[in-house]
């Protein structure tokens, strides 16, 4: 499994209803709710450039790493492993993306 495949698996988990507070990749406004309510867990956001998704009609937003780190991981240390993993593709994220049709069978496998 490639590193980017994690996002395909997350997408399948989101769409299946596995998570209580999310059913799709988060947008900037919903991210604020996660900041205010830690019981909701770590938000699942889609970084720019993941090969499984079509970004043609996507809406993009930037996450401020320091704020995210403090609100979600309760640390201001940007070298914390959670931050490194979460932002390994950068801090630009997208909503309103579509799964590319050539990856639908792989998505169904994970679903």
Protein Blocks (a to p, Z undefined) as FASTA:
>chain_A
ZZklmmmmmmmmmmnomamkbcbdcdfklmmmmmmmmmnopaddddehiakbccklpccd
dddfklmmmmmnopabfkbmklmmmmmnojbdcehiacdfklmmmmmmmZZ
